[in-house]
């Protein structure tokens, strides 16, 4: 969307008739899902139908988006399993894998992924947050080795040195990799190093001009394609300020903790959501939170409802321990907690009449949106890369709702206030 490619994100695969009727000038279609939190068995049940529906739209290229920190494991969010399902549906000659995104401070160098926090850049297995992710901690920065635990498919690397030089030389090296020269068998997955914008543009050109129909990667894929197409960047106007903002923060990242603390110091009220109470006594706990929240929304600039204050939150860990002792596993806790947070947001929006909200946390966003009856989202105005303010489409009362969703690590400390003001 930032480069003039009108894009709409749907909550379920759209049919051609819907696109022709409501979105006749659309150029890119996305489908939001929660597969990053699924087991391989759940993926096998859910993804083939979604992929087949997307294939029926006849697009030139199909992109399965992963987190720019490659969150995955053989047990949860297996990207290797996604590759295997995707190859059955799309039958791509090979599958490009592009994870680095310099604009997000994510860099892939000789197959190893690095991610920055502020001015410091860490190899992924030494990243203070990603290496300690509560569900998919990254213990290996070499993406080939990490992915090899999820699939038996051979993985080739198109590295920084191979991407250097004249275009025809780069093309010859790329063809050698993709056609299997020096590789037995032919590698169906080709990982791109991504260090800077120039190499990102090269990757975009090679992917677009290749025979690949299916690509796996972060939003770096879209940045790469836009750089190759050289379409001018679109300037979006401010969405305008609103008087008050509701925030649901389900992330335990240090970035989200800093955003909560900034908000509290700058006129926002805050309430902790007790995970154990939300799952064991859902209706009463939501009622308690509503009763406490509505008066605060009358006086504060905004309200942040959070479940954790950073990765070392002792109260959140105590709640998880209590739930696990009651028979809940980690995956069930995350799913049920996201659903309850979504219901709480729905009830607060209905009671307050507010029309702008923010959700912090990638998995949280997936579950929350499903509780609002939203069918699609379209960019309203950019905020932080990967965390825009969107216009929601819905059949009911939340049609036109303005909703910002961000991954836990994204955004500077005043992100919530930027959402309230309507510009970054």
N, C-alpha and C positions, 0 to 999 in steps of 0.2 A: 504493500500500500504506500509506503514512503517514497517509492519510485514510480508511482502512477499505475501500478498493477492493481486494479480493484479486486480486493480479496474479502471473502466472507468466511468466518469460521462457524461451522454448524455443529450441533450437538449430536446429530445422527446423519448418516449419509443422505444427501438430498437427491431427488430424482430430477431428470431433465425437465419435466413439466414445471416443477416448482422454480427451477432456475430461470426458465424462459418467462414465467409469469411475473416473478417478483424481483429477479436480479438479471435482467436481460443483458447488461453490459459487463457482467462479472468475468474476470480473467483467471482467477485462482480460487480454488475451493479447499477448505480444510475441514477436518472432522476431529473434534476434541474427544479424547478418551482417557481412560484411567489405566491403560495397559502397563504403564511403568510400575504400577503397584500390584500387577497380576502375577500369578504363578504360570509356568508354562502350560499347565492343563487349562487354566482359565483363558489364556491367550488362544489356545487351539480352539476353544469353544466360541470365542468372541471375534477374533480378527479375520478369519477367512471370509465371512459374509461382508464385513466392512470393506475389506480390500477388493472383493469382487464388485461391490456396488460402486466403488470409486473407479475401478477399471472400466465399468460400463459407461462412464462419462466420456471416455475417449480422449483423455488428456495426453499431452506429449510426454509428461514426466510425472512420476508419483514419488512423493517424499514422505518417509516415515520419520517424524521428528523425535529426536532424543534430547535429553538434557545436555547442555554444553559441558557438564562435568561427567557425562557418560554413566550416570547412576544406573547400576544394573548388577545382577548376579545370576548364577545358574538357577536360583530358587525364586527370585522376585525380579520382575522387569527384565527378563532375559532378552537382550538384543540379538543374541544368536538365534533364539527361537523365532523372533520376528523375521530375521533374514530367511530362515527356512520356510516359514509360511509365505512370505512375500515372493520368494522364488517360485513356489508352486503356483501362485496366482498370476504373477506378472511375467514369469519366464524371461527375465532380463539376461542379456548376454553376460553381463557382469554387474556387480552392485558397487557403485562408488560409496565410500564411507568418509564423510567430511564432518569433523567435530569441532575443530578450532574456529574461533570467531574473534578476531582481534578487537572489534568494537566492544565485545563483552569481556575483554582481557582473558581470553582463552586461546592457548597456543599449542599446536601439535608440532613437535620437533623430533625428527628421527623416530616417529611412532609414539613418542611419549607426550602425554597431555599435561599442560601446566595451567594453573588458574591463579589469578591475582586477587588479593584483598588489599584495597588501597594501593599503596606504592610497592607492596611486597608481592612477589610472584613465587608460587610454590609448585614443585612437582606434585602430581595429584596424590600420590601415596604419602606425602608429607604435609599435605594441606591440613591446617588445624581443624577445619570443619568437615570437608569431604572425606577425609580418612577416618572420620568418626561418625559418619552418617548413621542415624539410628536403625535404618533398615538395610541399606546397601553401602556399607563402608568400603571405600576404594583402597585396597591394599597393593595395587599394582598400577603403575603409571603407563607402562607400555600397553597400548590398546590392543595390540596383536595378542599378547599373552593373556590379557584380561578377557578378550573375546573368545580365545581358544578354549576357555573353560565353559563356554556356553554353546559352542558349535564345533563340529569337526571340519568345517569348510576351510580350505586353505585361504590365507590372508596375505596379500602382497602389499608392499609399501611403495608409494610414489613420493620420494623424499625431497628435501629441499634442494639437494644437488641436482637431482633429475629434473627439477622444475626450472633450473637456471639455464640461460642461453637463449639463442634465437628460437622463434616459435616453431620452425620446422624441426629443429633438433629436439625440442621438448615433445613435439607430436610423435616423433619416431621412438623416443624412449617410452612414451606412454603406450603406444601401440605394442611395443615389445612386452610391456608388463601385461597388458590386457589380452594379448593373443597368446601368452604363455611361453614366449621365447625365454628359455632358461628356467622355466617353471614346469614342474610336473606334479600333479595335473594343473590345468589352467586355473589360476586363482579366481574364484567367483566374487571375492571381496577385495577391493582395492582401496586402501587407506591413503588419504592425502595429508601430507604435512601442511600446516597452515601457520605461518609465522607473521605475515604482514598483509597489507591490502593488495599488494602486487601479486603475491602468490595466490591469494584468495581469488582474484580476478582470473588468473590462469586456470585455477581449478574450475571456476564457473564456465569458462570457455570449453574446457575439455569435457566436462560433464554434458553440457548442452549439445555439443557437436558429436558426441559419441552415440553408440547404439543402446546405451543404458536406458531402461524405462523405469527402473526402481532405484531409488537412492536412499541411504540411511544417513542421518546426520542431525546436527543442531540447526539453529536458525542461521548458522554460517552458510548453509546451502542457499538460502534466499539472498543473503548478502553477496554471495559469490555470483549467483545468476544475475542479480541487478547490476553488479559491477561489469559483468561481461556485456550485458545488453546496453549499458551506458544510457539508460533512461534517466532524465533529469529528476532530481529529488523534488518531491512535492512539499510545499509549505502549507501546514495545517494551521488554521486560526486557533486561538485559545478557546476552550470550551466555556470559559467564564467561571467565576467563583460561585460557590454555594455557601449558604450560611453555616451549615453543619454537615459533618461527614461521619458515617459509621464505618468502622474498620473491624474485620475479623482476622486475627493473626494466629494462624495455626503452626507457623514455622518456629523452629527452635534455633535458628541461625543467629550468629553474632550480628549480622547486618540488620535483621528484623529487631533484635534486642535494642540496637542503637536507635532504630526508628521509633520504637515504643518509648524509649527514654527521652528522645527529642520531643516527641508529642506531649509527654507529661510535663515537660519543662516549658511548653509553649502554648498553654491554654486548653489542652485536651484532657478529658477525664479518661480513666482506665478501669477496667474490671477484669479480674482473672476468671477464666472458665475452668472449673474443676473437672478434669477429665473423668475421674472416677465417678463423680456425682452425675455427670451428663450421660454416662453409660448405664449406671446402676439404678438411677432414679430420674430418668430423662425428663418427663413432663414437669415434675416439681422443680428440678434444677433450672430448666428453661424459664419457668414462671418466676423463680427467684431472680434470675438475671434480668428478665424483662422489667420486673418491678424496680430493680435498682437502676437499670439503664435509662428508662424513659425520663425521669427527673433530671438526670445528668445531661441528656440531650437537649433539654430546655435551656440550659445555662452555659454549657461548655462549647468550645469551637468545634469539637468533635469527640467521639467516643471510640476508644480502642478496647476491644474485647480480645484478650490473649490467653493462650493456653500454656505458654512457657516464656521465660525470660532468658533466652540463650541456651547453649548446649549443656550447661552444667546446672540447670534449674533443679534444685533438690525436691521441690514440691511436685513438679511434673514427674520426676522419676519415682517418687513415692506413690503417686496415683497409678502409674503404669505397673509398679510392683504389686499393688493391691489388686488391680484388675487381672494381672496374670495369675495371681494366687487364686482368683475366683474363676479361672478357666479360660480367660480371654487370651488369644495369641496376639502377637504384634500386628499382624495384618488386619485382624478383626478390629482391634482397637483403633487403628488408623481409619478404617472404613466407617465404622460406627461413629467415631468422633467427628469425622468430616460431615456425615449426614446430620448429626445433631447441631453442629455449628451452622450448617445451611438452613435448617429449620429455624434456628434462633434468628439468623439474619432476616429470613422471610417474615417472621413475626414482628421484628423490630421495624422493618420497612413498612409493613402494613399499619402498625400502630402509630408511627411517627409521621408517615407521609413523605419521608425523604426519598429523593430520586437519584442519589449518587452514593456509591459504596465502594469499598476497597477490600480485597481479600489478599492476605500475605501467606504464601506457601503454595508450591506447585500442586502437591497432592490435595491439599485443602481446597484449592480453587476448583479442581475437578468435581469434588463431592458437593461443594457448596452450590455451584451453578446448577447442578441437577435438581436441587430442591426448589429452585425459583421458576421452574417451567420455561426456562429460556430455550429457544430453538436455534438461535444464531447470534453471532457477535460480529460487529464491524468497527474498524478503527474510527474513533472520533477525533482524538488528538494524541500524538506521541507524548510519552512521558520519559521514562528511562528506557534504553534499548531492551526490548523483550518484555516490557511492562507498560503497555499503553492504556489509555482510557478508552473504553469501547462503548458503543451504543448497542443495547440488547434488543433482539427481536423475540417476541413471545406472543402466544395466543391470548394471554390473560392480562392481568393488571401490571405485570412488569415489562410490558412492551415499552420501549423507550428509556428504560432504566440505564443510567450511566454507571459502568462498572469497570474498575481497574483491578487487574489481577497480576500479581508479581511472584516470581520465584523467591524463595527465602533469602538468597544471597544478593538479590538485585536491589538497586536503588541507594541513593545517598540518605543520610540521616533524616532529612526533612521531606522524604518522599510523600508521606501522608498529607502534609500540608500542600505540597505541589498538586496532589490530586484534588484537594479541596478547592484550591485556587483555579484549577483547570489548565495549568501550564507548568512546564518544567523549567 
